């Protein structure tokens, strides 16, 4: 708990202010958005996962941290430090997402809460894990977030590729692109496994740094 409290102090108050403002804006939007807008897929499969990615890249940064060299030299396991910082940042972003889901349901009910969590978690986990991977490779400020932002935008732009058979299993925003697609649960499982594989790469990179 003490270590978690220290990480939260490092993250700073700005994260909570920005997250609260962002969450409040989405809750208000859920009340004023028209019926033609599929609010939940847009908000919790596309927008909030990107916000979680920004949180990991900007407030959960690793190699871009000014103390990275000291931490890498003194830490028993760099991977444990990277993973712990990721869990704290991603977890807090996830709490704001769940908070938004609950209060948005007061204004409009489209999907049950458990389904919203399933819609949110795999793309958020994959994109934020990708950001953590870039973060351990590149020391430049905002590089990881920028790279993931470009990938996020490209994925949105290639929505038409769903016409090709098989793409629906790996497309990151399947419920946003095709809400009635019957394979969306398989899609979420595949995306989650892809996110886990990224952590395998992060582990190998951290072990390599530990041996230097």
Phi, psi and omega in degrees: 000322180295320179295319178297320178297322178295320179295321179295323176296320179295319179300317174093168184287335182301323179301315183289324178295312181294317180297318179295319179294317180296315179297317179298320179297319179291323178296316177297317180299324180297333180277332184254350181291145180286169182289340181285342180272122174281085192298316187294311177300320180296314186285314191256352174253335184247304189282308184293323174300324177291324176296319177298324177294317176299319180300315180294320182287325186261322182255344178248030185296151182243283182294332178283352176293135181298336182261014185301314183298321179293316180296318180296325182283325187261340183285140176295323180218111179297325181298319180298321178293315179298314181295318181296316179296321178297313182300318180297311184291311180295322180296318180292321175297322178295324177296319176295323179296314179295319176303317179294320178300314183296312184284332176293328180294340177293323183273326179206138181242111178246321184220152176292159185299319182298324180289325177297320179296318179294321178296321185282313194298308184300310178295324178295317180295316181295309183295318180290327175293321175297321178294320177296323177295312177298324182294331180275344179265327188241132184270350183291143177296135173071000183296313182298316180295318179297315180298316179291326176297320178295316179297317178303315180292319179298317179299320177296323184283339183262026180304327182295343179292351177296346176292338179278130182298132178101335182295330182297341179282339185238355181293131191293327185242059189293322181287327175292318184281323184210088190298331184263008182297125186287347184263014188296328178293320175298319178303314182296322178295317180294318179296320179296318178296321177298321177296319177297322179296328176296326178289334172296319178293318178299319179299314180296320178295317180295320178297323179294319178293322180299328184274353180287000000 
